[in-house]
Amino acid sequence: VTDDHSREQEPRSATRAVFGDFWRRATQLALPSAQPERAAGVQQIRHISFALDRAITVMRRYVTDLEANAGGVGRSALGAGAIEGCLTSLERAADALGPEASSGDPPPFHRGALAERIDSYATAMIYGRDLLHTHFATAPDGGREARSDWAPVIASVPVSRALLAGLADQARAIAVQIAALPLDPTATVDAAAGWRRLRAAGHHLRAADGAVQAAQWQAPAGDEYRRLLDAIPINALPPPQLPSATETISSLCAGMISTAQRAGRAQQDLAARATWAPELTADSMRHIAAHCVVTSLNAEIVFHVLAERARQIGSHALIPDLLAVADRAVEGRHAWLAVARNWDQMVTDTRGYLSRPSLEAAALAQWTGRLAYVGQDWTPARRPSADVRDPAALAADPAAFTGVITAMHYALATLSRFATTGLDTVLAATTAGRLYVTTRSLPDKYDVPRRFADAPHDRVTRAIWVYSRAAAACRDTLQSAGRVADAVGAPSRVLTAVEQALAHAEGLVPRGRVEQSLLDLGVTDTRMLRRGAALDGIAQRLLADARGDRAAERQPGLGELISMLSTGSSPAALLAATGDTEARGPVYDTLAGQYVPRLADDLAAGPAPDEDGSPARHQTRHEARLEDFAELRGWGLTVDQAATRLGVEERSAWRYQAEVEPLSWELVLFGGLSERLAEPGGGPGYRAGCCLRGRGGARRARGSYLSAGARSSRVVRRSCGDPGARGVGEGRRSGLWCRFSPGLGGRRRPGLAARCRPGLGPGVALAGSGPVAGGLPLGQLATRSAPGLAGPGM
Amino acid sequence: MTDDAVTGRLERAEGIPDLLEAAYGAFEYILETARLAGSHAGGAALLSAFTLAAAAAASGRDAIAAAQSLPPPTELPPLEPAEGPDGDVADHLAALARMLRDRLTTAPAATASDRAGCADGATQAGRIHELLAGPGL
């Protein structure tokens, strides 16, 4: 069923089946053949009806899948009425054929006949759908659950749009052939009735095409997403392997790609279980970091060699980009070295195991090393000599050149994945209280009568910081490699398209005109699209003002404002978006103050209550500072003024108290709600942290949120308060809940909110940024922490 | 502590507590030295080796730290990582790691915790030796 001939030239590991194998074959089968179709007699009409019924059935299943993936908002993003119209038309087409079309055994088709081609089309489509379904599983609640990195890509709007467009094209192609099918003049009355049913079904197929085309007219499926759709692989990876002594450059590239894919997947799996997985050990994290240093070093060498090769073959335009990747790889190596150093003094609650990702990281270092160096038995161990490959030997011809770039692109994507998921892992392990340090490594002021102690805040902060830096450095390297892959037309361009599709996947909201216009112009740069979305938001508020529609006016969340700043919006636009004069001062103060990356200092100043409830010494000091800070703010000082009085550490620290009876709570936001992590121009990356605890008891929740890009967003929910409180969904009945919400990198807004049950006491703590129900923008929060404050719906 | 002090302490250690204490110090020393050497390693091969050796040293130290008989920390002079040509540093560390592996392998550990600590520590020391041993070592 597959069509390997039309497949783009790819290295060995990419020879696992991809959706395009079946999709392209199906598209080919849907097209008319060169031979004109004979006039249809009774048998042929029966055969075509049978095959067409199969084809329509599988088309309906595809559209139903799209509907399930997209959800309510996604359906509108795919085009108003496209899914519904298409589905309705396909149902009518099936109805038109009647139940007799699918009755009986499959008939013996004549080779090359229309019926045979439509039946083969249906088969190819079924296989393709099966392949897509390997990326999903059925969740306990009956819904679909992602099983791979590709699942969100499949469910993303651009890829769904490409799939729907392709389906429509196929339906139209089949409908045209049905419409052109002549009836045998000698046909019986029954045959003529069947022929009319076929034509009616064909008419409905045209209608299905029309429903989709109308939506495509407004938002066409981009070619890059059609290619991405083709490139979706089956969710199965080859078994782990290490390079043998007889590997060629081509096989080294292939092995590297499969190792890179396996490593990334393994790391993501582990990150999802980081709160409890026993194989998450400091040993594993050290192992990964150290091997990422080695892989970065190997990447630097390979790209230098490629640059030299580009010079030799006269591809001078490529040299700067290749050298840029090498330079970025050096930065990545330094960042990974900092991660490795961080784990020198940090341990986990389990030890001794080496996780699967750590073994894959070692394998990746080995594969990249074999590519960079001449020796067939190269290892990272000390060697008498380690000769770098000759440029001509590494990339003897253009295909080899592209192959090496593709392989390295995959390797660098995995390094990036290691960094971002490592960050998630550290955060999850921190939340679960799994990080410790050896008591010996603590300064003398600590008097801990145990061999290991909870990791102090500064250590955790440093861990977050170094992983953030590594994530930023690896992302830069990956982007540079993506540019090279684009320039040479490497198959790994799909990695860039995946990133873009995922960025869209996080934005399943109806688009404004500016953003949609950008999309229509073919703009795929996510930063530019976010700017468009921000402008759409401002326009909406302007229109709301013009209509006097105060209810429609919405204060932008802090994350949105920061997103605007990070994407280049001017302070004037920011202030305009902030709206309320009373609120925007503190908001702007906060933003301006926090824009300088000072994560380490700020987080170091944050509270870190011990599990047994006894505050450490540095927490007490911190709390005292916070009280002073809150008092200064209460006098009406701005954030900067208060910070100036107290020192810069408190600039972004906020504290709100809830005088809630019978328990008394305090919600402490430390480090500010969000802060840019990356260097200016290095892309978005933010974090927020908070601590919620009961003064009178041990009931509390703590956690933190950090996003270093769109893909590392995460949700951590904890509830506390009444013993019966079971989560955010029951917030109205719980005494207090705290929510850490994700999405600074995408459209989902950051939020942090605490609620209390009405009538419990004279006051309530409430903090929020973004459209958290009941939350308020930070600016209002900063100035209104007085008793009685309650947001809507409280 | 200098290289000689660390080595001498390891050689003189008698009994499991002493040996664990000396091993802990030796791993710390290897860790510090490998990190320092790795930060200015001239050759790519040595940079990789030093980086991986440091990770192994940290894991070895943690293995020792988990041993039950490791005595409470005592005041010790600060570590003085070895400096010099990368090759020489690697040779020193490899030799120290080999000694460490041999001592831990033959340690008369009585409790399961001590046995596990010594075994894991020996494994890591062996790994360090593999990574840093040059030709002839």
Interface residues (C-beta under 8 A of the other chain):
Chain A: A282 D283 R286 H287 A289 A290 H291 V293 V294 L297 I301 L337 A340 R341 W343 D344 V347 R351 G352 A365 G369 P380 A381 R382 R383 P384 A386 T438 T439 R440 R451 F452
Chain B: L31 R35 G38 S39 G43 A44 A45 L46 L47 S48 A49 T51 L52 A54 A55 A58 S59 R61 D62 A63 A65 A66 L70 P73 A90 A116 D120 E130 L131 L132 A133 G134 P135
